[in-house]
Amino acid sequence: MNFDDLPNQLSQSPATAGTVGALLSLRWVPGKNWGTKAFSFSGSMAVVIFAVPWALDVMSVTSKNAPPAFGLIAGLLGMNLLTKAVDYVAQTQLGDLIASFWRKPS
C-alpha cells in the first residue's frame, strides 16, 4: 500500500463522501433515540458502499468525480429514506399481514 497516494484515494472514494454526508445529516434525521439514528447511519453506509458503485456501473458513468458526488448524495438522503422505511414497516402490522396471506379464502 502506498501511503503517499492515500489522501487522493480517500478523496475519490464514495464511502468517504457518503460518511461525510451521513454525518452532516445525522442531527436532522428523524429518530426517537440514538440507537435508531445509528441504525439509519449504518444502513446509509451500506447503501453508499454497495449501491452507489453498482448504480454508477449501470448508468455507465465514467467521470472520476461522480463516485464522491453520488456517495455524498446517498449519504445525505439515504438516512432519511431508511428511517421512513423502518417507520413504515413498524406501522404496518406485519403479523396481521402474514396471517391474512396464509389464511384460506372463505
N, C-alpha and C positions, 0 to 999 in steps of 0.2 A: 504494500500500500504506500502510495506516495503522499506524504503529509503536506508537501508544498502545494498540491492541487486540491486539497481538502476544502478550503473555502469556496472554490469555484464549483466543486461537485455539490456542496451543500446548497449553494445559491441556485443551482439548476434543478434541484430535487423538488418534486411536487409535495413530498412529505414534509419538508421544511416549511414551505409556504402554507400548506394545509394546517400545520401545527400553529403557525402564527395566526392564521385566520380563525382557527378554533379558539385559541386563547383570547383573541380580541373579542369574540362574540360570547365568551363564557359568562360574562357579567350579565348580559341581557337575555340569556336563554331561559325560557320558562321552565321552572322546575321547583318542586317543593323543598328539596334539600340538596346538599352537595353530592350525595350518592347518585341521585338522578342526573345531575349535571355531569358527573364523572362517567356515567354510562353513556350519555349523549356524546361526550368528548371522545371516548374510546370507539364508539360506533362511527363517529365522523372521521376519525383517523383511519378506520378500516375502509371507509368509502374512498378516502383520499389515496390510500396506499394501493388498493386493489382496483377500484372502478375508474379512477382518472386515467391511468396508463391504458386500460382497455378501451375507454371511450376515445382517447386520442388516437389509438390504433384503428378503431372502427371508422373514425372520421377522416383518417389519413392526414392528420395534422403533422407537418414536418418542421414547423418553426421551433427553434430551441428555446424560445421564450414562452411557448404555450404551456408546457407542463407546470411551471410555477404559477402561472396565472390561473389555470384551471384548478390547481391544488388550493390556491387561496380562496377562490370562489366556493369550492366544495367544502373547505373548512369553515367558511363563514355561514353557509346555508345548510350544510349537512347536519349540524347540531339541531337546528330548528326543525328540520324535516323529520329527523329521527325522534325528537321529543313529541311532535304531533302524532307520529305513527304509534309510539308507545301509548300515548293518551287515548288514541282511537281503539287500540287493542284492549286497553284497560276498561274503557267504557262499553265495549262490546262484550256481552256476556257469553264468553266462549263456550262454557259448558252447555248452555241452552242451545247454542248454535250447533254444536256437535251432536247433542241429543236429538234435535229436530232433523238432522241429516240422517241419523241411523233409525229414526222412528219409521215404522211401516205406515204407509198411507192407508187411511180408512176408506 
